[in-house]
Amino acid sequence: MNSPVTELSFEDALAALETAVSQLESGNLTLEESLALYEKGQQLADYCSQQLETAVLRVEQVTADGEIVERPMGDDG
C-alpha cells in the first residue's frame, strides 16, 4: 500500500481500507503503527467516498434513453 491513494482503483482502495481496519481491530500494533494506519485508512475512506460520489453523480445523469450527460462537478442545476 505504498502507492499514493489517488493512484488506486476504487476496488483496490476499498480492499486496502478493509485490510487496515482488520489490522487495527487485531490490536497487535504499536501505538505509532496504529496511528499511521488510522491516518492511511482515513485517506482511503475519503478517497472511496469521493469516488462513490462521482459515480452517483454520473448515474444521476443517465437520461431515459440511456445516454450519459456529462455535467461539471458541483453543478446542481
C-alpha positions in Angstrom: 0.0 0.0 0.0 2.9 2.3 -0.8 1.2 3.9 -3.8 -0.5 7.3 -3.4 -4.1 6.7 -2.6 -5.2 8.6 -5.8 -3.4 6.1 -8.0 -5.5 3.2 -6.7 -8.7 2.0 -8.3 -11.8 2.2 -6.1 -11.7 -1.6 -5.6 -8.0 -1.6 -4.6 -8.6 1.3 -2.2 -11.6 -0.4 -0.6 -9.6 -3.6 -0.2 -6.7 -1.7 1.4 -9.2 0.0 3.7 -10.7 -3.3 4.8 -7.2 -4.6 5.4 -6.3 -1.6 7.5 -9.5 -2.0 9.6 -8.7 -5.6 10.2 -5.2 -4.8 11.3 -6.4 -2.1 13.6 -9.1 -4.4 15.1 -6.5 -7.1 15.8 -4.9 -5.0 18.5 -1.4 -6.3 17.6 0.1 -2.9 16.5 2.1 -0.4 18.5 0.5 3.0 19.1 2.6 4.6 16.4 1.7 1.9 13.9 -1.9 2.2 14.8 -1.9 6.0 14.4 -0.1 5.7 11.0 -2.5 3.0 9.8 -5.5 5.0 11.0 -4.3 8.1 9.1 -3.8 6.0 5.9 -7.3 4.4 6.5 -8.8 7.9 6.7 -7.2 8.9 3.4 -8.5 5.7 1.8 -12.0 6.2 3.2 -12.1 9.8 1.9 -10.9 8.7 -1.5 -13.5 5.9 -1.7 -16.2 8.3 -0.6 -15.2 10.8 -3.3 -15.1 8.1 -6.0 -18.6 6.9 -4.9 -20.0 10.5 -5.0 -18.6 10.9 -8.5 -20.2 7.6 -9.6 -23.5 8.6 -8.2 -23.4 11.9 -10.0 -22.7 10.1 -13.3 -25.5 7.7 -12.7 -27.9 10.5 -12.0 -27.0 12.0 -15.3 -28.3 9.0 -17.2 -31.3 10.0 -19.3 -34.3 7.9 -20.2 -32.6 6.7 -23.4 -29.5 5.6 -21.6 -27.3 8.5 -22.7 -24.9 9.8 -20.1 -24.9 13.6 -20.0 -21.6 14.9 -18.5 -22.1 17.8 -16.1 -19.3 19.6 -14.2 -19.0 18.6 -10.5 -20.9 21.0 -8.2 -23.4 22.0 -10.8 -26.7 21.4 -9.1 -28.8 22.7 -11.9 
